[in-house]
Amino acid sequence: MTVTEAMAKADELRPNTLTEEQKARFLYELDCDIADLQGVDQPAFIWPKEDATLLMEAPHDNIYPLYLAAQIDYYNQESAMYANDMAIFNNAYNDARSWWRRNNVPQNKGNWKVM
């Protein structure tokens, strides 16, 4: 999923007045967290010059519009909707991290052997 695709899906979920720059920054922050999980360099913030591909791949790339929807509710001071959105996002994000870890287990780390 790209930054533009994630923003479009979030806009479908929550019509809003946030700028595309703000939404792209939220996605960048989430992608930096995912980069830490994956052990890769943090992505450069290249939007709007380029439409970057986000790090978490399908089938778990739905975390991006869910996160944006929660941020939109937070900035619109919709606390009940924000709480619900964050619960849904956290569940999806935990599933995505677990899926990624299961499918990207390091073979050997020093004296430790992963089984």
A tleap script that builds the chain and sets N, CA, C and O, in Angstrom:
source leaprc.protein.ff14SB
mol = sequence {
  NMET THR VAL THR GLU ALA MET ALA LYS ALA
  ASP GLU LEU ARG PRO ASN THR LEU THR GLU
  GLU GLN LYS ALA ARG PHE LEU TYR GLU LEU
  ASP CYS ASP ILE ALA ASP LEU GLN GLY VAL
  ASP GLN PRO ALA PHE ILE TRP PRO LYS GLU
  ASP ALA THR LEU LEU MET GLU ALA PRO HIE
  ASP ASN ILE TYR PRO LEU TYR LEU ALA ALA
  GLN ILE ASP TYR TYR ASN GLN GLU SER ALA
  MET TYR ALA ASN ASP MET ALA ILE PHE ASN
  ASN ALA TYR ASN ASP ALA ARG SER TRP TRP
  ARG ARG ASN ASN VAL PRO GLN ASN LYS GLY
  ASN TRP LYS VAL CMET
}
set mol.1.N position { 0.853 -1.167 0.000 }
set mol.1.CA position { 0.000 0.000 0.000 }
set mol.1.C position { 0.901 1.233 0.000 }
set mol.1.O position { 1.954 1.248 0.637 }
set mol.2.N position { 0.482 2.234 -0.704 }
set mol.2.CA position { 1.235 3.480 -0.762 }
set mol.2.C position { 0.621 4.502 0.200 }
set mol.2.O position { -0.471 4.297 0.728 }
set mol.3.N position { 1.333 5.592 0.412 }
set mol.3.CA position { 0.848 6.664 1.280 }
set mol.3.C position { -0.483 7.209 0.755 }
set mol.3.O position { -1.425 7.401 1.524 }
set mol.4.N position { -0.555 7.455 -0.544 }
set mol.4.CA position { -1.772 8.007 -1.135 }
set mol.4.C position { -2.944 7.049 -1.004 }
set mol.4.O position { -4.061 7.482 -0.721 }
set mol.5.N position { -2.714 5.753 -1.203 }
set mol.5.CA position { -3.784 4.761 -1.054 }
set mol.5.C position { -4.296 4.715 0.386 }
set mol.5.O position { -5.503 4.647 0.619 }
set mol.6.N position { -3.375 4.753 1.349 }
set mol.6.CA position { -3.780 4.719 2.759 }
set mol.6.C position { -4.596 5.956 3.121 }
set mol.6.O position { -5.587 5.859 3.845 }
set mol.7.N position { -4.186 7.113 2.621 }
set mol.7.CA position { -4.938 8.340 2.903 }
set mol.7.C position { -6.330 8.290 2.277 }
set mol.7.O position { -7.303 8.724 2.895 }
set mol.8.N position { -6.431 7.766 1.062 }
set mol.8.CA position { -7.732 7.674 0.395 }
set mol.8.C position { -8.671 6.747 1.161 }
set mol.8.O position { -9.853 7.053 1.317 }
set mol.9.N position { -8.150 5.610 1.641 }
set mol.9.CA position { -8.989 4.679 2.404 }
set mol.9.C position { -9.425 5.287 3.730 }
set mol.9.O position { -10.561 5.090 4.163 }
set mol.10.N position { -8.527 6.027 4.376 }
set mol.10.CA position { -8.885 6.687 5.635 }
set mol.10.C position { -9.929 7.770 5.396 }
set mol.10.O position { -10.838 7.946 6.207 }
set mol.11.N position { -9.805 8.489 4.297 }
set mol.11.CA position { -10.789 9.522 3.975 }
set mol.11.C position { -12.164 8.920 3.720 }
set mol.11.O position { -13.178 9.556 4.004 }
set mol.12.N position { -12.210 7.706 3.191 }
set mol.12.CA position { -13.490 7.021 3.015 }
set mol.12.C position { -14.104 6.670 4.370 }
set mol.12.O position { -15.317 6.766 4.558 }
set mol.13.N position { -13.253 6.262 5.306 }
set mol.13.CA position { -13.734 5.907 6.645 }
set mol.13.C position { -14.166 7.132 7.439 }
set mol.13.O position { -15.188 7.110 8.125 }
set mol.14.N position { -13.382 8.198 7.342 }
set mol.14.CA position { -13.610 9.407 8.130 }
set mol.14.C position { -13.381 10.650 7.281 }
set mol.14.O position { -12.241 11.087 7.122 }
set mol.15.N position { -14.444 11.223 6.736 }
set mol.15.CA position { -14.262 12.515 6.063 }
set mol.15.C position { -13.646 13.495 7.065 }
set mol.15.O position { -14.033 13.513 8.233 }
set mol.16.N position { -12.690 14.309 6.608 }
set mol.16.CA position { -11.944 15.123 7.556 }
set mol.16.C position { -11.387 16.381 6.904 }
set mol.16.O position { -11.470 16.572 5.690 }
set mol.17.N position { -10.821 17.226 7.746 }
set mol.17.CA position { -10.214 18.464 7.271 }
set mol.17.C position { -8.710 18.491 7.474 }
set mol.17.O position { -8.081 19.521 7.231 }
set mol.18.N position { -8.113 17.382 7.913 }
set mol.18.CA position { -6.659 17.336 8.051 }
set mol.18.C position { -6.010 17.453 6.677 }
set mol.18.O position { -6.554 16.975 5.681 }
set mol.19.N position { -4.863 18.081 6.633 }
set mol.19.CA position { -4.159 18.207 5.361 }
set mol.19.C position { -3.504 16.882 5.000 }
set mol.19.O position { -3.275 16.031 5.859 }
set mol.20.N position { -3.215 16.725 3.747 }
set mol.20.CA position { -2.516 15.509 3.320 }
set mol.20.C position { -1.130 15.437 3.950 }
set mol.20.O position { -0.637 14.344 4.231 }
set mol.21.N position { -0.499 16.578 4.172 }
set mol.21.CA position { 0.804 16.624 4.836 }
set mol.21.C position { 0.711 16.044 6.245 }
set mol.21.O position { 1.575 15.267 6.651 }
set mol.22.N position { -0.331 16.415 6.995 }
set mol.22.CA position { -0.511 15.891 8.348 }
set mol.22.C position { -0.730 14.379 8.320 }
set mol.22.O position { -0.136 13.644 9.109 }
set mol.23.N position { -1.575 13.926 7.416 }
set mol.23.CA position { -1.852 12.485 7.336 }
set mol.23.C position { -0.605 11.714 6.923 }
set mol.23.O position { -0.352 10.625 7.438 }
set mol.24.N position { 0.173 12.265 6.002 }
set mol.24.CA position { 1.416 11.611 5.583 }
set mol.24.C position { 2.397 11.527 6.747 }
set mol.24.O position { 3.113 10.535 6.876 }
set mol.25.N position { 2.440 12.541 7.587 }
set mol.25.CA position { 3.314 12.521 8.774 }
set mol.25.C position { 2.903 11.423 9.751 }
set mol.25.O position { 3.756 10.742 10.321 }
set mol.26.N position { 1.593 11.251 9.943 }
set mol.26.CA position { 1.120 10.168 10.822 }
set mol.26.C position { 1.567 8.813 10.282 }
set mol.26.O position { 2.018 7.953 11.039 }
set mol.27.N position { 1.440 8.631 8.972 }
set mol.27.CA position { 1.854 7.366 8.359 }
set mol.27.C position { 3.353 7.165 8.492 }
set mol.27.O position { 3.810 6.047 8.732 }
set mol.28.N position { 4.116 8.226 8.341 }
set mol.28.CA position { 5.566 8.154 8.491 }
set mol.28.C position { 5.939 7.714 9.909 }
set mol.28.O position { 6.825 6.879 10.088 }
set mol.29.N position { 5.268 8.273 10.911 }
set mol.29.CA position { 5.545 7.886 12.299 }
set mol.29.C position { 5.268 6.402 12.524 }
set mol.29.O position { 6.053 5.714 13.176 }
set mol.30.N position { 4.164 5.913 11.991 }
set mol.30.CA position { 3.830 4.497 12.132 }
set mol.30.C position { 4.841 3.632 11.380 }
set mol.30.O position { 5.251 2.582 11.877 }
set mol.31.N position { 5.241 4.063 10.195 }
set mol.31.CA position { 6.208 3.292 9.420 }
set mol.31.C position { 7.575 3.254 10.103 }
set mol.31.O position { 8.293 2.264 9.964 }
set mol.32.N position { 7.950 4.292 10.828 }
set mol.32.CA position { 9.206 4.273 11.582 }
set mol.32.C position { 9.158 3.211 12.669 }
set mol.32.O position { 10.159 2.539 12.920 }
set mol.33.N position { 8.012 3.051 13.316 }
set mol.33.CA position { 7.842 2.012 14.328 }
set mol.33.C position { 7.947 0.630 13.689 }
set mol.33.O position { 8.554 -0.277 14.259 }
set mol.34.N position { 7.360 0.471 12.517 }
set mol.34.CA position { 7.422 -0.805 11.804 }
set mol.34.C position { 8.842 -1.085 11.338 }
set mol.34.O position { 9.275 -2.238 11.338 }
set mol.35.N position { 9.571 -0.052 10.942 }
set mol.35.CA position { 10.973 -0.228 10.536 }
set mol.35.C position { 11.791 -0.769 11.703 }
set mol.35.O position { 12.654 -1.625 11.510 }
set mol.36.N position { 11.525 -0.278 12.906 }
set mol.36.CA position { 12.218 -0.796 14.089 }
set mol.36.C position { 11.909 -2.267 14.294 }
set mol.36.O position { 12.808 -3.051 14.600 }
set mol.37.N position { 10.660 -2.650 14.132 }
set mol.37.CA position { 10.267 -4.051 14.256 }
set mol.37.C position { 11.005 -4.917 13.243 }
set mol.37.O position { 11.508 -5.991 13.574 }
set mol.38.N position { 11.060 -4.438 12.011 }
set mol.38.CA position { 11.644 -5.221 10.936 }
set mol.38.C position { 13.163 -5.148 10.892 }
set mol.38.O position { 13.797 -5.878 10.129 }
set mol.39.N position { 13.745 -4.287 11.692 }
set mol.39.CA position { 15.199 -4.169 11.719 }
set mol.39.C position { 15.767 -3.536 10.466 }
set mol.39.O position { 16.870 -3.880 10.043 }
set mol.40.N position { 15.030 -2.619 9.870 }
set mol.40.CA position { 15.504 -1.917 8.675 }
set mol.40.C position { 15.663 -0.436 9.016 }
set mol.40.O position { 15.169 0.035 10.040 }
set mol.41.N position { 16.358 0.284 8.145 }
set mol.41.CA position { 16.528 1.717 8.341 }
set mol.41.C position { 15.177 2.413 8.294 }
set mol.41.O position { 14.276 2.010 7.558 }
set mol.42.N position { 15.057 3.451 9.081 }
set mol.42.CA position { 13.811 4.200 9.067 }
set mol.42.C position { 13.632 4.862 7.707 }
set mol.42.O position { 14.588 5.372 7.124 }
set mol.43.N position { 12.404 4.850 7.210 }
set mol.43.CA position { 12.167 5.409 5.885 }
set mol.43.C position { 12.335 6.928 5.890 }
set mol.43.O position { 12.125 7.596 6.903 }
set mol.44.N position { 12.714 7.438 4.745 }
set mol.44.CA position { 12.808 8.888 4.588 }
set mol.44.C position { 11.416 9.431 4.299 }
set mol.44.O position { 10.603 8.778 3.645 }
set mol.45.N position { 11.157 10.623 4.789 }
set mol.45.CA position { 9.868 11.260 4.520 }
set mol.45.C position { 9.973 11.946 3.166 }
set mol.45.O position { 10.465 13.070 3.070 }
set mol.46.N position { 9.505 11.261 2.110 }
set mol.46.CA position { 9.658 11.763 0.746 }
set mol.46.C position { 8.353 12.261 0.149 }
set mol.46.O position { 8.342 12.776 -0.969 }
set mol.47.N position { 7.253 12.115 0.878 }
set mol.47.CA position { 5.971 12.554 0.366 }
set mol.47.C position { 5.903 14.068 0.457 }
set mol.47.O position { 6.356 14.578 1.481 }
set mol.48.N position { 5.406 14.829 -0.461 }
set mol.48.CA position { 4.650 14.492 -1.660 }
set mol.48.C position { 5.494 14.331 -2.916 }
set mol.48.O position { 4.952 14.119 -4.001 }
set mol.49.N position { 6.823 14.430 -2.783 }
set mol.49.CA position { 7.673 14.275 -3.971 }
set mol.49.C position { 7.482 12.913 -4.611 }
set mol.49.O position { 7.407 12.787 -5.834 }
set mol.50.N position { 7.406 11.894 -3.765 }
set mol.50.CA position { 7.190 10.526 -4.240 }
set mol.50.C position { 6.116 9.877 -3.372 }
set mol.50.O position { 5.978 10.187 -2.189 }
set mol.51.N position { 5.372 8.984 -3.978 }
set mol.51.CA position { 4.350 8.231 -3.254 }
set mol.51.C position { 4.992 6.945 -2.757 }
set mol.51.O position { 5.018 5.941 -3.469 }
set mol.52.N position { 5.505 6.977 -1.541 }
set mol.52.CA position { 6.259 5.858 -0.990 }
set mol.52.C position { 5.371 4.652 -0.722 }
set mol.52.O position { 4.194 4.780 -0.383 }
set mol.53.N position { 5.969 3.480 -0.885 }
set mol.53.CA position { 5.306 2.238 -0.493 }
set mol.53.C position { 5.578 2.024 0.990 }
set mol.53.O position { 6.721 2.101 1.441 }
set mol.54.N position { 4.525 1.757 1.736 }
set mol.54.CA position { 4.642 1.559 3.178 }
set mol.54.C position { 5.195 0.167 3.475 }
set mol.54.O position { 5.065 -0.742 2.655 }
set mol.55.N position { 5.805 0.000 4.636 }
set mol.55.CA position { 6.571 -1.212 4.940 }
set mol.55.C position { 5.729 -2.455 5.208 }
set mol.55.O position { 6.092 -3.545 4.765 }
set mol.56.N position { 4.615 -2.318 5.922 }
set mol.56.CA position { 3.823 -3.506 6.247 }
set mol.56.C position { 3.054 -3.934 5.003 }
set mol.56.O position { 2.291 -3.162 4.424 }
set mol.57.N position { 3.269 -5.150 4.620 }
set mol.57.CA position { 2.665 -5.640 3.377 }
set mol.57.C position { 1.311 -6.305 3.639 }
set mol.57.O position { 0.939 -6.581 4.779 }
set mol.58.N position { 0.599 -6.547 2.556 }
set mol.58.CA position { -0.688 -7.242 2.636 }
set mol.58.C position { -0.439 -8.641 3.181 }
set mol.58.O position { 0.617 -9.209 2.901 }
set mol.59.N position { -1.311 -9.194 3.906 }
set mol.59.CA position { -2.695 -8.809 4.174 }
set mol.59.C position { -2.866 -7.884 5.375 }
set mol.59.O position { -3.995 -7.648 5.803 }
set mol.60.N position { -1.783 -7.358 5.926 }
set mol.60.CA position { -1.888 -6.563 7.153 }
set mol.60.C position { -1.659 -5.077 6.933 }
set mol.60.O position { -1.417 -4.343 7.892 }
set mol.61.N position { -1.729 -4.623 5.699 }
set mol.61.CA position { -1.540 -3.205 5.435 }
set mol.61.C position { -2.769 -2.373 5.793 }
set mol.61.O position { -2.755 -1.151 5.645 }
set mol.62.N position { -3.826 -3.024 6.261 }
set mol.62.CA position { -5.016 -2.289 6.696 }
set mol.62.C position { -4.756 -1.474 7.958 }
set mol.62.O position { -5.588 -0.654 8.345 }
set mol.63.N position { -3.613 -1.689 8.601 }
set mol.63.CA position { -3.291 -0.927 9.806 }
set mol.63.C position { -3.147 0.564 9.504 }
set mol.63.O position { -3.434 1.398 10.363 }
set mol.64.N position { -2.714 0.902 8.312 }
set mol.64.CA position { -2.465 2.308 7.989 }
set mol.64.C position { -3.744 3.147 7.965 }
set mol.64.O position { -3.796 4.168 8.651 }
set mol.65.N position { -4.778 2.766 7.208 }
set mol.65.CA position { -6.000 3.581 7.269 }
set mol.65.C position { -6.680 3.528 8.640 }
set mol.65.O position { -7.321 4.497 9.047 }
set mol.66.N position { -6.545 2.407 9.355 }
set mol.66.CA position { -7.114 2.340 10.700 }
set mol.66.C position { -6.436 3.347 11.634 }
set mol.66.O position { -7.096 4.011 12.434 }
set mol.67.N position { -5.109 3.447 11.517 }
set mol.67.CA position { -4.365 4.401 12.339 }
set mol.67.C position { -4.745 5.839 11.980 }
set mol.67.O position { -4.924 6.680 12.862 }
set mol.68.N position { -4.863 6.109 10.697 }
set mol.68.CA position { -5.252 7.457 10.282 }
set mol.68.C position { -6.655 7.807 10.774 }
set mol.68.O position { -6.888 8.933 11.214 }
set mol.69.N position { -7.584 6.867 10.707 }
set mol.69.CA position { -8.944 7.114 11.193 }
set mol.69.C position { -8.920 7.464 12.682 }
set mol.69.O position { -9.641 8.359 13.123 }
set mol.70.N position { -8.104 6.768 13.444 }
set mol.70.CA position { -7.991 7.067 14.873 }
set mol.70.C position { -7.410 8.460 15.090 }
set mol.70.O position { -7.887 9.204 15.947 }
set mol.71.N position { -6.392 8.814 14.328 }
set mol.71.CA position { -5.795 10.140 14.476 }
set mol.71.C position { -6.780 11.240 14.092 }
set mol.71.O position { -6.819 12.294 14.728 }
set mol.72.N position { -7.561 10.998 13.070 }
set mol.72.CA position { -8.577 11.974 12.660 }
set mol.72.C position { -9.572 12.189 13.791 }
set mol.72.O position { -9.917 13.329 14.103 }
set mol.73.N position { -10.038 11.103 14.411 }
set mol.73.CA position { -10.971 11.226 15.524 }
set mol.73.C position { -10.331 11.940 16.712 }
set mol.73.O position { -10.988 12.727 17.393 }
set mol.74.N position { -9.065 11.670 16.958 }
set mol.74.CA position { -8.354 12.327 18.055 }
set mol.74.C position { -8.318 13.840 17.842 }
set mol.74.O position { -8.611 14.608 18.758 }
set mol.75.N position { -7.963 14.259 16.645 }
set mol.75.CA position { -7.862 15.694 16.371 }
set mol.75.C position { -9.223 16.369 16.215 }
set mol.75.O position { -9.318 17.592 16.313 }
set mol.76.N position { -10.258 15.601 15.977 }
set mol.76.CA position { -11.613 16.143 15.953 }
set mol.76.C position { -12.267 16.084 17.329 }
set mol.76.O position { -13.440 16.429 17.477 }
set mol.77.N position { -11.513 15.649 18.334 }
set mol.77.CA position { -11.957 15.539 19.717 }
set mol.77.C position { -13.176 14.625 19.865 }
set mol.77.O position { -14.073 14.881 20.668 }
set mol.78.N position { -13.181 13.566 19.076 }
set mol.78.CA position { -14.223 12.533 19.165 }
set mol.78.C position { -13.668 11.405 20.036 }
set mol.78.O position { -13.237 10.371 19.526 }
set mol.79.N position { -13.683 11.614 21.349 }
set mol.79.CA position { -12.977 10.693 22.238 }
set mol.79.C position { -13.540 9.278 22.234 }
set mol.79.O position { -12.769 8.322 22.311 }
set mol.80.N position { -14.842 9.112 22.150 }
set mol.80.CA position { -15.414 7.760 22.134 }
set mol.80.C position { -15.030 7.031 20.844 }
set mol.80.O position { -14.662 5.857 20.878 }
set mol.81.N position { -15.116 7.727 19.713 }
set mol.81.CA position { -14.730 7.107 18.442 }
set mol.81.C position { -13.229 6.821 18.417 }
set mol.81.O position { -12.797 5.793 17.896 }
set mol.82.N position { -12.434 7.740 18.985 }
set mol.82.CA position { -10.984 7.537 19.043 }
set mol.82.C position { -10.657 6.282 19.841 }
set mol.82.O position { -9.827 5.477 19.419 }
set mol.83.N position { -11.294 6.114 20.977 }
set mol.83.CA position { -11.032 4.934 21.809 }
set mol.83.C position { -11.378 3.654 21.062 }
set mol.83.O position { -10.624 2.682 21.110 }
set mol.84.N position { -12.519 3.650 20.368 }
set mol.84.CA position { -12.900 2.470 19.588 }
set mol.84.C position { -11.920 2.220 18.454 }
set mol.84.O position { -11.500 1.086 18.225 }
set mol.85.N position { -11.553 3.292 17.738 }
set mol.85.CA position { -10.613 3.145 16.617 }
set mol.85.C position { -9.252 2.645 17.081 }
set mol.85.O position { -8.632 1.818 16.412 }
set mol.86.N position { -8.784 3.145 18.226 }
set mol.86.CA position { -7.481 2.701 18.723 }
set mol.86.C position { -7.529 1.242 19.163 }
set mol.86.O position { -6.551 0.513 18.994 }
set mol.87.N position { -8.648 0.812 19.721 }
set mol.87.CA position { -8.778 -0.603 20.095 }
set mol.87.C position { -8.726 -1.479 18.851 }
set mol.87.O position { -8.065 -2.518 18.843 }
set mol.88.N position { -9.419 -1.063 17.809 }
set mol.88.CA position { -9.407 -1.830 16.553 }
set mol.88.C position { -8.023 -1.798 15.930 }
set mol.88.O position { -7.523 -2.826 15.473 }
set mol.89.N position { -7.395 -0.614 15.908 }
set mol.89.CA position { -6.043 -0.501 15.355 }
set mol.89.C position { -5.055 -1.355 16.140 }
set mol.89.O position { -4.269 -2.097 15.551 }
set mol.90.N position { -5.091 -1.252 17.470 }
set mol.90.CA position { -4.133 -2.017 18.286 }
set mol.90.C position { -4.268 -3.512 18.050 }
set mol.90.O position { -3.263 -4.221 17.990 }
set mol.91.N position { -5.488 -3.999 17.914 }
set mol.91.CA position { -5.701 -5.415 17.622 }
set mol.91.C position { -5.107 -5.782 16.257 }
set mol.91.O position { -4.412 -6.790 16.128 }
set mol.92.N position { -5.381 -4.966 15.253 }
set mol.92.CA position { -4.850 -5.226 13.915 }
set mol.92.C position { -3.327 -5.104 13.892 }
set mol.92.O position { -2.650 -5.884 13.223 }
set mol.93.N position { -2.795 -4.131 14.617 }
set mol.93.CA position { -1.343 -3.919 14.650 }
set mol.93.C position { -0.639 -5.077 15.355 }
set mol.93.O position { 0.417 -5.524 14.908 }
set mol.94.N position { -1.213 -5.560 16.446 }
set mol.94.CA position { -0.628 -6.717 17.133 }
set mol.94.C position { -0.650 -7.951 16.237 }
set mol.94.O position { 0.316 -8.714 16.204 }
set mol.95.N position { -1.749 -8.149 15.510 }
set mol.95.CA position { -1.817 -9.263 14.560 }
set mol.95.C position { -0.762 -9.116 13.474 }
set mol.95.O position { -0.116 -10.093 13.098 }
set mol.96.N position { -0.585 -7.891 12.968 }
set mol.96.CA position { 0.389 -7.639 11.900 }
set mol.96.C position { 1.810 -7.893 12.390 }
set mol.96.O position { 2.607 -8.519 11.692 }
set mol.97.N position { 2.129 -7.410 13.588 }
set mol.97.CA position { 3.484 -7.637 14.125 }
set mol.97.C position { 3.741 -9.119 14.363 }
set mol.97.O position { 4.822 -9.623 14.057 }
set mol.98.N position { 2.747 -9.816 14.911 }
set mol.98.CA position { 2.909 -11.255 15.146 }
set mol.98.C position { 3.088 -12.004 13.834 }
set mol.98.O position { 3.940 -12.886 13.729 }
set mol.99.N position { 2.289 -11.654 12.837 }
set mol.99.CA position { 2.396 -12.289 11.517 }
set mol.99.C position { 3.774 -12.040 10.922 }
set mol.99.O position { 4.403 -12.956 10.391 }
set mol.100.N position { 4.241 -10.799 11.013 }
set mol.100.CA position { 5.546 -10.479 10.437 }
set mol.100.C position { 6.645 -11.262 11.134 }
set mol.100.O position { 7.537 -11.802 10.479 }
set mol.101.N position { 6.587 -11.327 12.461 }
set mol.101.CA position { 7.621 -12.031 13.216 }
set mol.101.C position { 7.614 -13.531 12.890 }
set mol.101.O position { 8.675 -14.136 12.735 }
set mol.102.N position { 6.426 -14.127 12.787 }
set mol.102.CA position { 6.346 -15.557 12.459 }
set mol.102.C position { 6.944 -15.847 11.082 }
set mol.102.O position { 7.552 -16.898 10.881 }
set mol.103.N position { 6.781 -14.941 10.152 }
set mol.103.CA position { 7.235 -15.161 8.787 }
set mol.103.C position { 8.626 -14.626 8.507 }
set mol.103.O position { 9.116 -14.734 7.383 }
set mol.104.N position { 9.272 -14.048 9.514 }
set mol.104.CA position { 10.606 -13.484 9.333 }
set mol.104.C position { 11.492 -13.803 10.525 }
set mol.104.O position { 12.182 -12.929 11.051 }
set mol.105.N position { 11.469 -15.047 10.942 }
set mol.105.CA position { 12.254 -15.492 12.088 }
set mol.105.C position { 13.728 -15.570 11.681 }
set mol.105.O position { 14.060 -16.203 10.679 }
set mol.106.N position { 14.617 -14.927 12.456 }
set mol.106.CA position { 16.040 -15.051 12.151 }
set mol.106.C position { 16.500 -16.489 12.366 }
set mol.106.O position { 16.064 -17.147 13.310 }
set mol.107.N position { 17.366 -16.969 11.506 }
set mol.107.CA position { 17.822 -18.347 11.588 }
set mol.107.C position { 18.762 -18.584 12.762 }
set mol.107.O position { 18.666 -19.609 13.438 }
set mol.108.N position { 19.652 -17.661 13.002 }
set mol.108.CA position { 20.651 -17.873 14.048 }
set mol.108.C position { 21.128 -16.538 14.545 }
set mol.108.O position { 21.435 -15.651 13.747 }
set mol.109.N position { 21.195 -16.376 15.841 }
set mol.109.CA position { 21.698 -15.157 16.461 }
set mol.109.C position { 22.780 -15.529 17.456 }
set mol.109.O position { 22.471 -15.829 18.609 }
set mol.110.N position { 24.026 -15.519 17.048 }
set mol.110.CA position { 25.124 -15.812 17.959 }
set mol.110.C position { 25.008 -17.204 18.539 }
set mol.110.O position { 24.904 -18.183 17.800 }
set mol.111.N position { 25.027 -17.299 19.857 }
set mol.111.CA position { 24.919 -18.571 20.539 }
set mol.111.C position { 23.478 -19.032 20.702 }
set mol.111.O position { 23.226 -20.131 21.195 }
set mol.112.N position { 22.546 -18.207 20.295 }
set mol.112.CA position { 21.143 -18.539 20.440 }
set mol.112.C position { 20.638 -19.151 19.156 }
set mol.112.O position { 20.952 -18.671 18.066 }
set mol.113.N position { 19.873 -20.186 19.277 }
set mol.113.CA position { 19.267 -20.826 18.110 }
set mol.113.C position { 17.761 -20.678 18.227 }
set mol.113.O position { 17.167 -21.029 19.247 }
set mol.114.N position { 17.158 -20.159 17.184 }
set mol.114.CA position { 15.711 -19.974 17.165 }
set mol.114.C position { 15.076 -21.275 16.704 }
set mol.114.O position { 15.461 -21.831 15.675 }
set mol.115.N position { 14.115 -21.754 17.457 }
set mol.115.CA position { 13.464 -23.020 17.101 }
set mol.115.C position { 12.081 -22.763 16.599 }
set mol.115.O position { 11.367 -23.702 16.248 }
savepdb mol mol.pdb
quit
